[in-house]
Amino acid sequence: MLRRDLLKLLPALPIAAAQSSHPPLKITNVKIIPTSGGARYRWIFVKIETSEPGLYGIGSAGNHYQTHAVIAALENHLKPWLIGKDPSRIEELWQSTHLKTYWRNGPVNNNVLSGMDMALWDIKGKRAGMPVYELLGGKVRDAVPCYDHAGGRDQEACVASAQKSLANGYRYVRIQLGGYGGGGFIPPGQGSRPEGGHTGPAFDEEMYVESVPKLFEYVRSKIGFEPKLCHDVHSHLSGMNAVEFCRRMQPLQMFFIEDVLPPEQLAWYRHIRQICTTPQAVGEVFSHPFEYMPLITERLIDFARCRVSAIGGITPAKKLAHHCEVFGARTAFQEGGENDPVNQLAAYHIDISSTAFGIQEENGFPDSVKEMMPGVAEIRKGYLYGNGKPGLGIDIDEKLAAKYPLQPITDGGPYRLDRALDGTVVKP
């Protein structure tokens, strides 16, 4: 071989060696793992197995209210389509899966996307020998701050609950008066009601606007202004009542007010911005990116408040974080008591690697879940910690998961809805 031919060959040798050390992967199987987790959860996990022995990924496709619809979509539509494809092509597979249903977006489609997407990122990290956050650019903070949940039936109980959170190391606390809508309910049987109609607790917007700001005035008088306080309206207000509520909350220096309006009334956020500077966290029930994108680009909200598994996984969530960074908004990824440890860790990897991070909702799990899913994230003194293992850092014991099957959903599993005095449904 001539010397010049050898020199031409040398630059290609490292590339050829790298390619031979990582042969092309294929997806060989997709397992759908539903489980109650030893409690009353309705969790759906996706396990994607590959042609590399022992290499697989875990993703969350959880949907507490349309559980069996998601399972059917995964089993009958995603699984047969995904087998044989290259799991390293995350972006291509996400886009193809998003579009192959023709009618895109929506909660069920997004849960299917999420289960696949998280599992693919888990595979990518394991194959690279790195936690997913390293693939997203590496840590920009030492741990992920979380807010705690506090509340009670009256003002004194709310103060005591908040003080307990602070004593446990939390700096950020969300306070609810008697649950969602608390402070705005007319007791059962009271008030002017139609004959033979709704007899249970009845939500009243004006009562809510009066009572909740007074609660936070009292809380601030007891614990001061150093703690960062949040409150979730849960979309219960409308129009000018939402504007007036936010105006009254401004002197209380809230960290954020969450979902003061339902997603059908987003134009009112412009009026809120014109009246006050109370920070707005929005988007828990969003399923389409164009719901929150205009709110961010027009700087009408301060926090994108969505669940990673509800918008399609890590791929769209990291893009959302970049979008927030450009326009000065922050992320506040949602958990909720029915959420699972895989989704929590997916949020963690984005949180810890993003400068657009704002806050993370806390979530804890019983011992049965920690046994079933080695690698569950830990919360210590108000901070969420992963374990630094490659991929998402979590696994699932399929035998244990099978011992905790989904419980029968005899009533269809609806979200519990509040009602007004005349029986009208209040938007959650």
Secondary structure by P-SEA (a helix, b strand, c coil): ccaaaaaaaccaaaaaaaaaacccccccbbbbbbcccccccbbbbbbbbccccccbbbbbbccccaaaaaaaaaacccccccccccccaaaaaaaaaaccccccccaaaaaaaaaaaaaaaaaaaaaaccccccccccccccbbbbbbbbccccaaaaaaaaaaaaaacccbbbbbccccccccccccccccccccccccbbbbaaaaaacaaaaaaaaaaaccccbbbbbbccccccaaaaaaaaaaaccccccccccccccccccaaaaaaaccccbbbcccccccccccaaaaaacccccccccccccccaaaaaaaaaaaaaacbbbbccccccccaaaaaaaaaaaaacccccbbbbbbbcaaaaaaccccccccccccccccccccccccaaaaaaaccccccccccccbbbbccccccccc
